[in-house]
Amino acid sequence: MFKTASFFHSLRFRLITSVVTIEIIMLSLLVWNNISIIQSTHTDRLRDTAASMIQQIANTSGNYMMAVDYATLEGYLSKIINYKELTYIVVVDRDNNAVISLGRVPSVPWPETETHPAQVKDGVYDVATEISVANLPMGRLLMGFSLSLMEDAIRKSRNRGITIAAIEIILTVIVTVLIGLGLTRRLSTLADAAAKVEAGDYSVTVPAETDDEVGKTAIAFNRMVAEVSSRTKQLERAEAKTQNLFTENRMLVHASLVIQEQERKNLARELHDEMGQCLTAIQADAELIRDISGHREHQNENDREIDERVVTSASAIMDVSSRVYDVVHSMMRRLRPTILDNLGLVEALKDEIDAWNNRHPETHCEFQYEGELDELDEHTNIMLYRIVQESLTNIAKHASANLVSITINQHNGQLQLIIKDNGKGVDLQQTNKHKGLGLIGMRERVETIDGSFEIISTPQQGFLISITVPFKKTQTV
């Protein structure tokens, strides 16, 4: 069914149909015109023949009638009646009575005279003329000419014309089909080759069978395919090189993220172990100095003033060291929250969200989760934690939101994190404007563990980040 429909829409079918249709129309007009000319020629000939004969016979018959020699007149007319198209001859006197009747004489009343054979309806062309001698009326001459011979000649001419036209149409169809098949076969070869090139096969070539337009097109097509093949190979090599660079760059980014987290972890540990201990020692020494100076007995007023100054300085050192410890503790928390390593992702996120809510009372952040998340591997834990951390920072800076929801779901071996706010949102069509380093960093982090990253936002309709990653548990030894 499909091939049949394709054939009726093909160039081959349209070419053959168009040529045959035009040929049929033109030959039909030609045959019709020839038939009209033949019919007009035959009727004019019969009219002229009848007019000439009846005039000549009338002149001769007048002399015989003047001499009342009807026997000789009948003999004369008997020879004429044998004319192939003549049907009857009737000579009537002045009283309209038949004097001589030869052939298939019509009945009285005599038929009316017809001016042209084209007006005949009964198959006999009836003509009449007056017989007179020296302007003296002697009677009338009636003659009838059969149209059968004329009609037979017209019919034969029409049949010959139709036969010739049919033969010409058949020959035209055959020639058109042969030429059309040859032409469309070569065009079909070009079309098939173009389809193969479109599919990526650049090894195809089209044979140039002749030096005509199609052959030249085939040669040009082969040159084009060779050029396209060369350009495509160059593009493929360039694309492969770009892909390798992209892969290597991504590997470097992923490795840098891992190294960054490891350095943060080490720095947080150093701050905790070294600076934390030093600050604790400073605070303990300052407290000891304060206590000793505050409880010592003084011999004079000068010693008492010195001890008071020492107590004040020691208290100041304790306050400063306490503030420094808070700052260091906050830095360690930002670098690597120990609660993440000790209690897992859920507690770390709760702690981070509570601290963020305290710092931003104008915005409320809700946190919900489903499933067991305590056994996630370290890479997934820190990745999800950093994304939530970065998202909350962006919301505080840009969103102007009063409600934030963070949801973690576990389903079919996948972990989904959704961060949504009701802030002012962005127009994602302006891609370059809203692809900040924070979002790019989030995407890179997600791709390090083969996850997917999606952003949904419209102006004044909030901002949504959806992240889906494989659920990976911590490997136990």
C-alpha positions, 0 to 999 in steps of 0.5 A: 500500500505504501509503495503504491502511494509512493508510486502515484506521487513519484516523478515518474508517474507525474511525468508519464501522466502529464505527457499522455494527458497532453497528448490525448487532449491535443490528438482529440482536438486534432481528430475532432478538427479533422472530422469537422473539415472532412464533413464540411468538405464532403457536404460542400462537394455533394451540394455543388455536385447536386447543383451542377447536375440538376441545372445541366439535366434541367436544361437538357430536359427542357428541350425534350419536353418542348418537343414532347419527346418523353421517350428520349428524355426517359432514355437520357435520364435512365443513364443518369440515374445510375450515378452512385449517389443519385436516389431518384429523378422525377420530372413533373409537368406544369400541373405538378404531375409526374411525367418521368419517375426513375429510382426510389421515387418519394410519394406525393406530396413531393419532399421539400427542397433542402439547401444544404446536406447538413440539414438532411434528416432522412438520409436523402438530400432533396433538390428541385429546380424549374424547367423552362425554355426561353423563359417558358415554364415547362415543369420541374425537375426533382432529384434526391441524393443519398448521404450514405456514401458521404457518411461512410466516407466520413466514418472511415476518415474518422476511424482512420483519424482515431486509429492514427491518434490511438497508435500515436498515443500508444507510441507516445506512452511507450517512448515516454515510459522508456525515457521516464524510466531511464531518467527517473531511474538515474534520479532515483539512484541519486535520491538513494545515494543522498539518503545514504549520505544523510544516514552517515554513509559517505562511501557511496558514489553515483555512476555518471552513465552519460555526459548529460545534465543528470551525469554532470549532476552525478559527478558534482554529487560525488565531489560534494560527498567527498568534500562532506566526508572530508569535512565530517572526518575533520569535525569528528576528530575535532569533536573527539579532541574536544570531548577528551578535553572536556572529559579530562577537564571534568575529571580535574574538576571532580578531583579538585572537589575531592581534594578541596573537601579533603583539605577542608577536612584536614584544615578543620582537624588542624584548627580543632587540634592545634588552635583549639588546644592553644585557645583552651590553654590560654583561657585556662592560664588567664583564668588561673592568673585571674584567680591568683591575683584576685585572692592574694593578700596585699601589703600596700595599695600599689600592689592591690592596684596592680592585682586589679589590673591583672585580674581585668587583663586576665578577664579580657584575655578570657573573653577574647579567647572565648570569642576567638574560639567561637570564630574558629568553631564557626570556621570549622563548622563551615569547613567540615562539620564534625556532626556530619562525620559523627551523626550523619547527614540528617543531623548535620542538615538539621543543625545547619538549618537551625543555625540558618533559621537563627541567622535569618529570622525573616525566613523559615526553612522546613526540613523533611526526609524519608528513608534511612539516610544514616548509612550513606557513603561519605561522598554522597553525604558531603555532596548533599550537605554542600548543596544545601549549604550553598542553596541556603546562602543563595536564598539568603542573598537573592531570593527575598523568600519567607519560606523554604522547604528542603525534602529528601526522598528515597525511592527505587535505589535513588535519592532525591533532594528538592530545595524550594523557595517562594521567592522572586524566582528568575527567568531561565531563558536568560541563561547566562545571567543566572548560571552563577558559579554556585549553580555550576558548582552544584551541578559538578558535585552532582555529576561526580556521583552520576546524578542529575541536576534540574532547575525550575523557576519563573519570575515571581514564582519561586525557585526549585532545585531537584537533584537525583543521585544513586543511593550508595551505602557506606561500604563496610570492611 
